[in-house]
């Protein structure tokens, strides 16, 4: 139950952070957004769940702490892109951060299963695989945070254009509704 509550609260906080309007108004489509805000939200959405996950895992429940930390690593850097309504870019980069450790685990599992004797496991290859996977994951996080302002610039350019059709997901937490806003700008 606690795990579900933590995931629910984290989801609500992140959805509110990326600009979902509870009133159903489209005010986010009319005003320009800030690149520094996108970068700051990406950093905060990465570091806060990781730090919270460490503390929860260390002092309360380890499996909940790991889940919270992984959510911060996977989705945190993408929050700046979500803020800029670059959903595709944010989700693809989150998928990359899931794929990197998964791809690194394949050789580690295969090498560990070849010989169950610790003396015969090739620890050098496993170490190199783990370090290179960690470096790629770190690069993906830093790159995503650094490119969040570019997503905001792209969003602002789209907003300044006239005659554009835009779609925006809407979530009304108070009335428990989910919808899709379609806006045509003249």
C-alpha positions, -999 to 999 in steps of 0.1 A, spaced: 0 0 0 28 24 9 45 17 -25 13 26 -44 8 57 -23 44 69 -30 40 62 -68 7 80 -68 20 111 -50 51 112 -72 30 110 -103 7 138 -92 36 160 -82 53 154 -116 21 160 -136 14 192 -118 51 202 -123 49 198 -161 19 221 -164 -13 201 -165 -41 225 -158 -68 213 -134 -92 239 -147 -91 226 -183 -79 260 -195 -53 263 -222 -33 291 -207 -1 271 -212 -5 274 -250 -5 312 -250 25 321 -229 61 314 -237 80 290 -215 115 294 -199 145 272 -208 160 277 -174 128 265 -158 129 233 -180 165 226 -170 158 233 -133 127 210 -133 147 182 -150 175 185 -124 150 186 -95 129 157 -108 161 137 -111 179 145 -79 149 146 -55 136 111 -62 171 97 -62 179 113 -29 144 104 -15 149 68 -28 182 66 -10 167 78 23 136 56 20 157 26 10 182 31 38 158 38 66 123 26 57 119 0 29 147 -9 5 125 -20 -24 104 12 -23 136 33 -22 150 15 -52 117 20 -71 117 57 -63 153 62 -72 149 44 -105 118 65 -113 140 96 -108 168 82 -130 144 71 -158 118 99 -159 135 128 -141 157 142 -169 127 141 -192 105 164 -171 120 195 -189 109 180 -223 75 172 -208 73 209 -196 80 220 -232 53 195 -245 79 175 -263 63 142 -252 79 120 -278 114 132 -271 109 128 -233 95 93 -236 121 82 -261 150 94 -239 133 77 -209 132 45 -229 169 48 -237 176 50 -200 157 18 -195 174 1 -225 210 9 -215 210 -11 -182 189 -39 -198 215 -42 -226 244 -42 -201 227 -69 -181 227 -94 -209 264 -101 -211 267 -99 -173 240 -126 -169 255 -147 -197 290 -146 -183 278 -153 -147 257 -183 -159 286 -199 -179 303 -209 -147 287 -207 -113 321 -209 -97 332 -173 -87 368 -182 -95 360 -188 -132 338 -158 -138 355 -131 -160 352 -102 -136 371 -79 -159 345 -81 -187 317 -77 -162 334 -47 -146 340 -30 -180 304 -37 -191 291 -22 -158 313 8 -160 306 15 -197 268 11 -191 270 35 -161 289 60 -182 263 58 -210 234 61 -185 251 92 -169 257 107 -204 220 102 -213 209 119 -181 232 149 -185 224 152 -223 186 152 -216 189 178 -189 212 200 -211 188 198 -241 157 207 -222 160 244 -231 162 234 -268 128 217 -264 114 249 -249 128 270 -278 111 246 -302 78 249 -282 80 287 -281 86 288 -319 55 267 -324 35 289 -301 45 321 -320 34 306 -353 -1 313 -364 -25 288 -378 -12 258 -360 -32 229 -346 -20 216 -313 -30 188 -290 -25 189 -252 -34 162 -227 -55 174 -198 -59 159 -164 -84 171 -139 -73 156 -106 -102 171 -86 -129 157 -108 -110 126 -118 -111 132 -155 -86 128 -183 -90 145 -217 -74 158 -248 -75 195 -257 -74 204 -294 -65 240 -301 -63 258 -335 -45 291 -334 -53 317 -360 
